Amino acid sequence: MSTNTNIPRPSNLRQIPDNQEVYLDPNGFTSIVFDILERVEKTDAEALKVHVQEIGEGTGDGTTVLVQGEGRLGKMG
């Protein structure tokens, strides 16, 4: 009887919602979750607040924006 060692154990599987993409480091040290959000017809600053609140919903965590400003990239090249 042969066993297939390429089948992941259930503890290695993660269910990902349809609105997310996930990068997993091959060594298992890092994972980055990208939430795919719908367009919000507001200014960028207002849309950011809406998206942060939506991501936090259902987690039991609160969201407070302490400071908001604009950033600009210097010369890139």
mmCIF file as gemmi writes it, N, C-alpha and C atoms, coordinates in Angstrom:
data_model
loop_
_atom_site.group_PDB
_atom_site.id
_atom_site.type_symbol
_atom_site.label_atom_id
_atom_site.label_alt_id
_atom_site.label_comp_id
_atom_site.label_asym_id
_atom_site.label_entity_id
_atom_site.label_seq_id
_atom_site.pdbx_PDB_ins_code
_atom_site.Cartn_x
_atom_site.Cartn_y
_atom_site.Cartn_z
_atom_site.occupancy
_atom_site.B_iso_or_equiv
_atom_site.pdbx_formal_charge
_atom_site.auth_seq_id
_atom_site.auth_asym_id
_atom_site.pdbx_PDB_model_num
ATOM 1 N N . MET Axp A 1 ? 0.846 -1.168 0 1 0 ? 1 A 1
ATOM 2 C CA . MET Axp A 1 ? 0 0 0 1 0 ? 1 A 1
ATOM 3 C C . MET Axp A 1 ? 0.897 1.238 0 1 0 ? 1 A 1
ATOM 4 N N . SER Axp A 2 ? 0.668 2.15 -0.957 1 0 ? 2 A 1
ATOM 5 C CA . SER Axp A 2 ? 1.461 3.378 -1.001 1 0 ? 2 A 1
ATOM 6 C C . SER Axp A 2 ? 0.626 4.537 -0.467 1 0 ? 2 A 1
ATOM 7 N N . THR Axp A 3 ? 1.32 5.497 0.09 1 0 ? 3 A 1
ATOM 8 C CA . THR Axp A 3 ? 0.631 6.685 0.595 1 0 ? 3 A 1
ATOM 9 C C . THR Axp A 3 ? 1.126 7.892 -0.175 1 0 ? 3 A 1
ATOM 10 N N . ASN Axp A 4 ? 0.24 8.81 -0.446 1 0 ? 4 A 1
ATOM 11 C CA . ASN Axp A 4 ? 0.585 10.035 -1.154 1 0 ? 4 A 1
ATOM 12 C C . ASN Axp A 4 ? 0.974 11.086 -0.126 1 0 ? 4 A 1
ATOM 13 N N . THR Axp A 5 ? 2.234 11.459 -0.112 1 0 ? 5 A 1
ATOM 14 C CA . THR Axp A 5 ? 2.708 12.447 0.869 1 0 ? 5 A 1
ATOM 15 C C . THR Axp A 5 ? 2.505 13.872 0.378 1 0 ? 5 A 1
ATOM 16 N N . ASN Axp A 6 ? 1.972 14.044 -0.846 1 0 ? 6 A 1
ATOM 17 C CA . ASN Axp A 6 ? 1.751 15.39 -1.382 1 0 ? 6 A 1
ATOM 18 C C . ASN Axp A 6 ? 0.408 15.982 -0.966 1 0 ? 6 A 1
ATOM 19 N N . ILE Axp A 7 ? -0.431 15.226 -0.321 1 0 ? 7 A 1
ATOM 20 C CA . ILE Axp A 7 ? -1.726 15.725 0.118 1 0 ? 7 A 1
ATOM 21 C C . ILE Axp A 7 ? -1.526 16.525 1.4 1 0 ? 7 A 1
ATOM 22 N N . PRO Axp A 8 ? -1.943 17.807 1.394 1 0 ? 8 A 1
ATOM 23 C CA . PRO Axp A 8 ? -1.752 18.606 2.614 1 0 ? 8 A 1
ATOM 24 C C . PRO Axp A 8 ? -2.632 18.114 3.75 1 0 ? 8 A 1
ATOM 25 N N . ARG Axp A 9 ? -2.118 18.233 4.95 1 0 ? 9 A 1
ATOM 26 C CA . ARG Axp A 9 ? -2.909 17.9 6.131 1 0 ? 9 A 1
ATOM 27 C C . ARG Axp A 9 ? -3.981 18.963 6.305 1 0 ? 9 A 1
ATOM 28 N N . PRO Axp A 10 ? -5.126 18.627 6.869 1 0 ? 10 A 1
ATOM 29 C CA . PRO Axp A 10 ? -6.201 19.616 7.041 1 0 ? 10 A 1
ATOM 30 C C . PRO Axp A 10 ? -5.751 20.875 7.774 1 0 ? 10 A 1
ATOM 31 N N . SER Axp A 11 ? -4.796 20.769 8.673 1 0 ? 11 A 1
ATOM 32 C CA . SER Axp A 11 ? -4.368 21.951 9.415 1 0 ? 11 A 1
ATOM 33 C C . SER Axp A 11 ? -3.597 22.927 8.528 1 0 ? 11 A 1
ATOM 34 N N . ASN Axp A 12 ? -3.164 22.482 7.354 1 0 ? 12 A 1
ATOM 35 C CA . ASN Axp A 12 ? -2.449 23.362 6.429 1 0 ? 12 A 1
ATOM 36 C C . ASN Axp A 12 ? -3.377 24.076 5.457 1 0 ? 12 A 1
ATOM 37 N N . LEU Axp A 13 ? -4.653 23.738 5.468 1 0 ? 13 A 1
ATOM 38 C CA . LEU Axp A 13 ? -5.607 24.339 4.555 1 0 ? 13 A 1
ATOM 39 C C . LEU Axp A 13 ? -6.304 25.519 5.217 1 0 ? 13 A 1
ATOM 40 N N . ARG Axp A 14 ? -6.508 26.554 4.448 1 0 ? 14 A 1
ATOM 41 C CA . ARG Axp A 14 ? -7.206 27.73 4.961 1 0 ? 14 A 1
ATOM 42 C C . ARG Axp A 14 ? -8.291 28.102 3.97 1 0 ? 14 A 1
ATOM 43 N N . GLN Axp A 15 ? -9.495 28.324 4.456 1 0 ? 15 A 1
ATOM 44 C CA . GLN Axp A 15 ? -10.553 28.799 3.581 1 0 ? 15 A 1
ATOM 45 C C . GLN Axp A 15 ? -10.437 30.305 3.443 1 0 ? 15 A 1
ATOM 46 N N . ILE Axp A 16 ? -10.512 30.775 2.21 1 0 ? 16 A 1
ATOM 47 C CA . ILE Axp A 16 ? -10.377 32.198 1.923 1 0 ? 16 A 1
ATOM 48 C C . ILE Axp A 16 ? -11.692 32.684 1.319 1 0 ? 16 A 1
ATOM 49 N N . PRO Axp A 17 ? -12.295 33.742 1.883 1 0 ? 17 A 1
ATOM 50 C CA . PRO Axp A 17 ? -13.527 34.275 1.304 1 0 ? 17 A 1
ATOM 51 C C . PRO Axp A 17 ? -13.298 34.773 -0.126 1 0 ? 17 A 1
ATOM 52 N N . ASP Axp A 18 ? -14.367 34.867 -0.904 1 0 ? 18 A 1
ATOM 53 C CA . ASP Axp A 18 ? -14.264 35.306 -2.292 1 0 ? 18 A 1
ATOM 54 C C . ASP Axp A 18 ? -13.73 36.722 -2.441 1 0 ? 18 A 1
ATOM 55 N N . ASN Axp A 19 ? -13.85 37.542 -1.41 1 0 ? 19 A 1
ATOM 56 C CA . ASN Axp A 19 ? -13.397 38.929 -1.508 1 0 ? 19 A 1
ATOM 57 C C . ASN Axp A 19 ? -11.958 39.111 -1.019 1 0 ? 19 A 1
ATOM 58 N N . GLN Axp A 20 ? -11.208 38.019 -0.882 1 0 ? 20 A 1
ATOM 59 C CA . GLN Axp A 20 ? -9.829 38.131 -0.412 1 0 ? 20 A 1
ATOM 60 C C . GLN Axp A 20 ? -8.869 37.354 -1.307 1 0 ? 20 A 1
ATOM 61 N N . GLU Axp A 21 ? -7.651 37.845 -1.357 1 0 ? 21 A 1
ATOM 62 C CA . GLU Axp A 21 ? -6.526 37.134 -1.953 1 0 ? 21 A 1
ATOM 63 C C . GLU Axp A 21 ? -5.461 37.078 -0.866 1 0 ? 21 A 1
ATOM 64 N N . VAL Axp A 22 ? -4.689 35.992 -0.828 1 0 ? 22 A 1
ATOM 65 C CA . VAL Axp A 22 ? -3.705 35.819 0.24 1 0 ? 22 A 1
ATOM 66 C C . VAL Axp A 22 ? -2.367 35.416 -0.351 1 0 ? 22 A 1
ATOM 67 N N . TYR Axp A 23 ? -1.31 36.077 0.117 1 0 ? 23 A 1
ATOM 68 C CA . TYR Axp A 23 ? 0.052 35.665 -0.202 1 0 ? 23 A 1
ATOM 69 C C . TYR Axp A 23 ? 0.587 34.916 1.007 1 0 ? 23 A 1
ATOM 70 N N . LEU Axp A 24 ? 1.08 33.722 0.783 1 0 ? 24 A 1
ATOM 71 C CA . LEU Axp A 24 ? 1.686 32.941 1.862 1 0 ? 24 A 1
ATOM 72 C C . LEU Axp A 24 ? 3.162 32.732 1.553 1 0 ? 24 A 1
ATOM 73 N N . ASP Axp A 25 ? 4.007 33.112 2.481 1 0 ? 25 A 1
ATOM 74 C CA . ASP Axp A 25 ? 5.441 32.892 2.367 1 0 ? 25 A 1
ATOM 75 C C . ASP Axp A 25 ? 5.7 31.392 2.316 1 0 ? 25 A 1
ATOM 76 N N . PRO Axp A 26 ? 6.507 30.923 1.363 1 0 ? 26 A 1
ATOM 77 C CA . PRO Axp A 26 ? 6.778 29.482 1.273 1 0 ? 26 A 1
ATOM 78 C C . PRO Axp A 26 ? 7.34 28.885 2.569 1 0 ? 26 A 1
ATOM 79 N N . ASN Axp A 27 ? 8.019 29.694 3.373 1 0 ? 27 A 1
ATOM 80 C CA . ASN Axp A 27 ? 8.576 29.199 4.627 1 0 ? 27 A 1
ATOM 81 C C . ASN Axp A 27 ? 7.587 29.286 5.783 1 0 ? 27 A 1
ATOM 82 N N . GLY Axp A 28 ? 6.43 29.89 5.545 1 0 ? 28 A 1
ATOM 83 C CA . GLY Axp A 28 ? 5.394 29.951 6.566 1 0 ? 28 A 1
ATOM 84 C C . GLY Axp A 28 ? 5.547 31.059 7.585 1 0 ? 28 A 1
ATOM 85 N N . PHE Axp A 29 ? 6.45 32.012 7.331 1 0 ? 29 A 1
ATOM 86 C CA . PHE Axp A 29 ? 6.673 33.068 8.31 1 0 ? 29 A 1
ATOM 87 C C . PHE Axp A 29 ? 5.798 34.298 8.076 1 0 ? 29 A 1
ATOM 88 N N . THR Axp A 30 ? 5.285 34.447 6.873 1 0 ? 30 A 1
ATOM 89 C CA . THR Axp A 30 ? 4.541 35.651 6.538 1 0 ? 30 A 1
ATOM 90 C C . THR Axp A 30 ? 3.294 35.305 5.743 1 0 ? 30 A 1
ATOM 91 N N . SER Axp A 31 ? 2.216 35.987 6.033 1 0 ? 31 A 1
ATOM 92 C CA . SER Axp A 31 ? 1.04 35.935 5.171 1 0 ? 31 A 1
ATOM 93 C C . SER Axp A 31 ? 0.486 37.345 5.072 1 0 ? 31 A 1
ATOM 94 N N . ILE Axp A 32 ? 0.063 37.707 3.871 1 0 ? 32 A 1
ATOM 95 C CA . ILE Axp A 32 ? -0.514 39.026 3.628 1 0 ? 32 A 1
ATOM 96 C C . ILE Axp A 32 ? -1.89 38.799 3.025 1 0 ? 32 A 1
ATOM 97 N N . VAL Axp A 33 ? -2.909 39.4 3.635 1 0 ? 33 A 1
ATOM 98 C CA . VAL Axp A 33 ? -4.28 39.253 3.168 1 0 ? 33 A 1
ATOM 99 C C . VAL Axp A 33 ? -4.689 40.543 2.475 1 0 ? 33 A 1
ATOM 100 N N . PHE Axp A 34 ? -5.158 40.425 1.242 1 0 ? 34 A 1
ATOM 101 C CA . PHE Axp A 34 ? -5.658 41.562 0.472 1 0 ? 34 A 1
ATOM 102 C C . PHE Axp A 34 ? -7.17 41.456 0.425 1 0 ? 34 A 1
ATOM 103 N N . ASP Axp A 35 ? -7.856 42.467 0.943 1 0 ? 35 A 1
ATOM 104 C CA . ASP Axp A 35 ? -9.314 42.513 0.839 1 0 ? 35 A 1
ATOM 105 C C . ASP Axp A 35 ? -9.665 43.244 -0.445 1 0 ? 35 A 1
ATOM 106 N N . ILE Axp A 36 ? -10.476 42.608 -1.292 1 0 ? 36 A 1
ATOM 107 C CA . ILE Axp A 36 ? -10.921 43.215 -2.535 1 0 ? 36 A 1
ATOM 108 C C . ILE Axp A 36 ? -12.229 43.944 -2.226 1 0 ? 36 A 1
ATOM 109 N N . LEU Axp A 37 ? -12.194 45.261 -2.317 1 0 ? 37 A 1
ATOM 110 C CA . LEU Axp A 37 ? -13.325 46.079 -1.895 1 0 ? 37 A 1
ATOM 111 C C . LEU Axp A 37 ? -14.014 46.71 -3.1 1 0 ? 37 A 1
ATOM 112 N N . GLU Axp A 38 ? -15.289 46.993 -2.946 1 0 ? 38 A 1
ATOM 113 C CA . GLU Axp A 38 ? -16.048 47.652 -4.003 1 0 ? 38 A 1
ATOM 114 C C . GLU Axp A 38 ? -15.749 49.139 -4.016 1 0 ? 38 A 1
ATOM 115 N N . ARG Axp A 39 ? -15.872 49.724 -5.196 1 0 ? 39 A 1
ATOM 116 C CA . ARG Axp A 39 ? -15.633 51.156 -5.343 1 0 ? 39 A 1
ATOM 117 C C . ARG Axp A 39 ? -16.661 51.945 -4.532 1 0 ? 39 A 1
ATOM 118 N N . VAL Axp A 40 ? -16.176 52.97 -3.853 1 0 ? 40 A 1
ATOM 119 C CA . VAL Axp A 40 ? -17.038 53.861 -3.077 1 0 ? 40 A 1
ATOM 120 C C . VAL Axp A 40 ? -16.996 55.226 -3.763 1 0 ? 40 A 1
ATOM 121 N N . GLU Axp A 41 ? -18.157 55.745 -4.11 1 0 ? 41 A 1
ATOM 122 C CA . GLU Axp A 41 ? -18.233 57.035 -4.807 1 0 ? 41 A 1
ATOM 123 C C . GLU Axp A 41 ? -18.115 58.178 -3.803 1 0 ? 41 A 1
ATOM 124 N N . LYS Axp A 42 ? -16.927 58.353 -3.254 1 0 ? 42 A 1
ATOM 125 C CA . LYS Axp A 42 ? -16.634 59.423 -2.302 1 0 ? 42 A 1
ATOM 126 C C . LYS Axp A 42 ? -15.223 59.9 -2.573 1 0 ? 42 A 1
ATOM 127 N N . THR Axp A 43 ? -14.785 60.894 -1.837 1 0 ? 43 A 1
ATOM 128 C CA . THR Axp A 43 ? -13.388 61.313 -1.964 1 0 ? 43 A 1
ATOM 129 C C . THR Axp A 43 ? -12.506 60.173 -1.479 1 0 ? 43 A 1
ATOM 130 N N . ASP Axp A 44 ? -11.245 60.195 -1.847 1 0 ? 44 A 1
ATOM 131 C CA . ASP Axp A 44 ? -10.33 59.135 -1.418 1 0 ? 44 A 1
ATOM 132 C C . ASP Axp A 44 ? -10.282 59.011 0.098 1 0 ? 44 A 1
ATOM 133 N N . ALA Axp A 45 ? -10.24 60.145 0.803 1 0 ? 45 A 1
ATOM 134 C CA . ALA Axp A 45 ? -10.161 60.121 2.268 1 0 ? 45 A 1
ATOM 135 C C . ALA Axp A 45 ? -11.417 59.504 2.881 1 0 ? 45 A 1
ATOM 136 N N . GLU Axp A 46 ? -12.587 59.869 2.348 1 0 ? 46 A 1
ATOM 137 C CA . GLU Axp A 46 ? -13.838 59.309 2.872 1 0 ? 46 A 1
ATOM 138 C C . GLU Axp A 46 ? -13.948 57.823 2.53 1 0 ? 46 A 1
ATOM 139 N N . ALA Axp A 47 ? -13.536 57.443 1.312 1 0 ? 47 A 1
ATOM 140 C CA . ALA Axp A 47 ? -13.584 56.035 0.897 1 0 ? 47 A 1
ATOM 141 C C . ALA Axp A 47 ? -12.674 55.188 1.775 1 0 ? 47 A 1
ATOM 142 N N . LEU Axp A 48 ? -11.51 55.72 2.135 1 0 ? 48 A 1
ATOM 143 C CA . LEU Axp A 48 ? -10.596 54.989 3.013 1 0 ? 48 A 1
ATOM 144 C C . LEU Axp A 48 ? -11.26 54.68 4.345 1 0 ? 48 A 1
ATOM 145 N N . LYS Axp A 49 ? -11.932 55.656 4.917 1 0 ? 49 A 1
ATOM 146 C CA . LYS Axp A 49 ? -12.624 55.432 6.195 1 0 ? 49 A 1
ATOM 147 C C . LYS Axp A 49 ? -13.697 54.36 6.06 1 0 ? 49 A 1
ATOM 148 N N . VAL Axp A 50 ? -14.461 54.4 4.97 1 0 ? 50 A 1
ATOM 149 C CA . VAL Axp A 50 ? -15.509 53.4 4.739 1 0 ? 50 A 1
ATOM 150 C C . VAL Axp A 50 ? -14.895 52.003 4.654 1 0 ? 50 A 1
ATOM 151 N N . HIS Axp A 51 ? -13.808 51.863 3.896 1 0 ? 51 A 1
ATOM 152 C CA . HIS Axp A 51 ? -13.181 50.554 3.716 1 0 ? 51 A 1
ATOM 153 C C . HIS Axp A 51 ? -12.593 50.022 5.017 1 0 ? 51 A 1
ATOM 154 N N . VAL Axp A 52 ? -11.945 50.871 5.793 1 0 ? 52 A 1
ATOM 155 C CA . VAL Axp A 52 ? -11.366 50.432 7.072 1 0 ? 52 A 1
ATOM 156 C C . VAL Axp A 52 ? -12.471 49.957 8.008 1 0 ? 52 A 1
ATOM 157 N N . GLN Axp A 53 ? -13.574 50.678 8.037 1 0 ? 53 A 1
ATOM 158 C CA . GLN Axp A 53 ? -14.698 50.271 8.885 1 0 ? 53 A 1
ATOM 159 C C . GLN Axp A 53 ? -15.285 48.944 8.416 1 0 ? 53 A 1
ATOM 160 N N . GLU Axp A 54 ? -15.412 48.752 7.088 1 0 ? 54 A 1
ATOM 161 C CA . GLU Axp A 54 ? -15.965 47.501 6.561 1 0 ? 54 A 1
ATOM 162 C C . GLU Axp A 54 ? -15.074 46.314 6.89 1 0 ? 54 A 1
ATOM 163 N N . ILE Axp A 55 ? -13.767 46.489 6.776 1 0 ? 55 A 1
ATOM 164 C CA . ILE Axp A 55 ? -12.842 45.393 7.071 1 0 ? 55 A 1
ATOM 165 C C . ILE Axp A 55 ? -12.93 45.006 8.543 1 0 ? 55 A 1
ATOM 166 N N . GLY Axp A 56 ? -13.115 45.986 9.42 1 0 ? 56 A 1
ATOM 167 C CA . GLY Axp A 56 ? -13.174 45.721 10.854 1 0 ? 56 A 1
ATOM 168 C C . GLY Axp A 56 ? -14.497 45.172 11.343 1 0 ? 56 A 1
ATOM 169 N N . GLU Axp A 57 ? -15.555 45.297 10.544 1 0 ? 57 A 1
ATOM 170 C CA . GLU Axp A 57 ? -16.863 44.813 10.971 1 0 ? 57 A 1
ATOM 171 C C . GLU Axp A 57 ? -16.837 43.316 11.249 1 0 ? 57 A 1
ATOM 172 N N . GLY Axp A 58 ? -17.477 42.913 12.31 1 0 ? 58 A 1
ATOM 173 C CA . GLY Axp A 58 ? -17.579 41.506 12.621 1 0 ? 58 A 1
ATOM 174 C C . GLY Axp A 58 ? -16.373 40.927 13.333 1 0 ? 58 A 1
ATOM 175 N N . THR Axp A 59 ? -15.346 41.735 13.542 1 0 ? 59 A 1
ATOM 176 C CA . THR Axp A 59 ? -14.151 41.226 14.221 1 0 ? 59 A 1
ATOM 177 C C . THR Axp A 59 ? -14.19 41.499 15.712 1 0 ? 59 A 1
ATOM 178 N N . GLY Axp A 60 ? -15.114 42.367 16.134 1 0 ? 60 A 1
ATOM 179 C CA . GLY Axp A 60 ? -15.169 42.746 17.535 1 0 ? 60 A 1
ATOM 180 C C . GLY Axp A 60 ? -14.185 43.851 17.87 1 0 ? 60 A 1
ATOM 181 N N . ASP Axp A 61 ? -13.413 44.276 16.864 1 0 ? 61 A 1
ATOM 182 C CA . ASP Axp A 61 ? -12.448 45.362 17.066 1 0 ? 61 A 1
ATOM 183 C C . ASP Axp A 61 ? -13.082 46.691 16.714 1 0 ? 61 A 1
ATOM 184 N N . GLY Axp A 62 ? -12.6 47.733 17.324 1 0 ? 62 A 1
ATOM 185 C CA . GLY Axp A 62 ? -13.065 49.069 17.006 1 0 ? 62 A 1
ATOM 186 C C . GLY Axp A 62 ? -12.059 49.767 16.112 1 0 ? 62 A 1
ATOM 187 N N . THR Axp A 63 ? -12.51 50.797 15.419 1 0 ? 63 A 1
ATOM 188 C CA . THR Axp A 63 ? -11.631 51.562 14.538 1 0 ? 63 A 1
ATOM 189 C C . THR Axp A 63 ? -11.739 53.025 14.893 1 0 ? 63 A 1
ATOM 190 N N . THR Axp A 64 ? -10.607 53.659 15.116 1 0 ? 64 A 1
ATOM 191 C CA . THR Axp A 64 ? -10.568 55.086 15.385 1 0 ? 64 A 1
ATOM 192 C C . THR Axp A 64 ? -9.469 55.696 14.531 1 0 ? 64 A 1
ATOM 193 N N . VAL Axp A 65 ? -9.815 56.662 13.709 1 0 ? 65 A 1
ATOM 194 C CA . VAL Axp A 65 ? -8.823 57.379 12.916 1 0 ? 65 A 1
ATOM 195 C C . VAL Axp A 65 ? -8.341 58.543 13.75 1 0 ? 65 A 1
ATOM 196 N N . LEU Axp A 66 ? -7.075 58.519 14.133 1 0 ? 66 A 1
ATOM 197 C CA . LEU Axp A 66 ? -6.514 59.567 14.981 1 0 ? 66 A 1
ATOM 198 C C . LEU Axp A 66 ? -6.037 60.756 14.168 1 0 ? 66 A 1
ATOM 199 N N . VAL Axp A 67 ? -5.32 60.48 13.09 1 0 ? 67 A 1
ATOM 200 C CA . VAL Axp A 67 ? -4.782 61.534 12.24 1 0 ? 67 A 1
ATOM 201 C C . VAL Axp A 67 ? -4.864 61.056 10.796 1 0 ? 67 A 1
ATOM 202 N N . GLN Axp A 68 ? -5.245 61.949 9.931 1 0 ? 68 A 1
ATOM 203 C CA . GLN Axp A 68 ? -5.278 61.603 8.517 1 0 ? 68 A 1
ATOM 204 C C . GLN Axp A 68 ? -4.643 62.739 7.75 1 0 ? 68 A 1
ATOM 205 N N . GLY Axp A 69 ? -3.764 62.421 6.846 1 0 ? 69 A 1
ATOM 206 C CA . GLY Axp A 69 ? -3.1 63.439 6.055 1 0 ? 69 A 1
ATOM 207 C C . GLY Axp A 69 ? -2.794 62.895 4.672 1 0 ? 69 A 1
ATOM 208 N N . GLU Axp A 70 ? -2.074 63.674 3.905 1 0 ? 70 A 1
ATOM 209 C CA . GLU Axp A 70 ? -1.697 63.252 2.569 1 0 ? 70 A 1
ATOM 210 C C . GLU Axp A 70 ? -0.206 63.006 2.531 1 0 ? 70 A 1
ATOM 211 N N . GLY Axp A 71 ? 0.173 62.005 1.775 1 0 ? 71 A 1
ATOM 212 C CA . GLY Axp A 71 ? 1.582 61.708 1.574 1 0 ? 71 A 1
ATOM 213 C C . GLY Axp A 71 ? 1.909 61.845 0.099 1 0 ? 71 A 1
ATOM 214 N N . ARG Axp A 72 ? 3.11 62.215 -0.181 1 0 ? 72 A 1
ATOM 215 C CA . ARG Axp A 72 ? 3.547 62.346 -1.561 1 0 ? 72 A 1
ATOM 216 C C . ARG Axp A 72 ? 4.891 61.632 -1.708 1 0 ? 72 A 1
ATOM 217 N N . LEU Axp A 73 ? 5.026 60.958 -2.829 1 0 ? 73 A 1
ATOM 218 C CA . LEU Axp A 73 ? 6.291 60.303 -3.118 1 0 ? 73 A 1
ATOM 219 C C . LEU Axp A 73 ? 7.261 61.302 -3.741 1 0 ? 73 A 1
ATOM 220 N N . GLY Axp A 74 ? 8.495 61.217 -3.309 1 0 ? 74 A 1
ATOM 221 C CA . GLY Axp A 74 ? 9.514 62.048 -3.914 1 0 ? 74 A 1
ATOM 222 C C . GLY Axp A 74 ? 9.885 61.491 -5.276 1 0 ? 74 A 1
ATOM 223 N N . LYS Axp A 75 ? 10.943 61.974 -5.828 1 0 ? 75 A 1
ATOM 224 C CA . LYS Axp A 75 ? 11.4 61.52 -7.132 1 0 ? 75 A 1
ATOM 225 C C . LYS Axp A 75 ? 11.681 60.02 -7.084 1 0 ? 75 A 1
ATOM 226 N N . MET Axp A 76 ? 11.089 59.328 -7.999 1 0 ? 76 A 1
ATOM 227 C CA . MET Axp A 76 ? 11.307 57.873 -8.08 1 0 ? 76 A 1
ATOM 228 C C . MET Axp A 76 ? 12.082 57.607 -9.359 1 0 ? 76 A 1
ATOM 229 N N . GLY Axp A 77 ? 13.007 56.689 -9.259 1 0 ? 77 A 1
ATOM 230 C CA . GLY Axp A 77 ? 13.689 56.378 -10.514 1 0 ? 77 A 1
ATOM 231 C C . GLY Axp A 77 ? 14.944 55.658 -10.345 1 0 ? 77 A 1
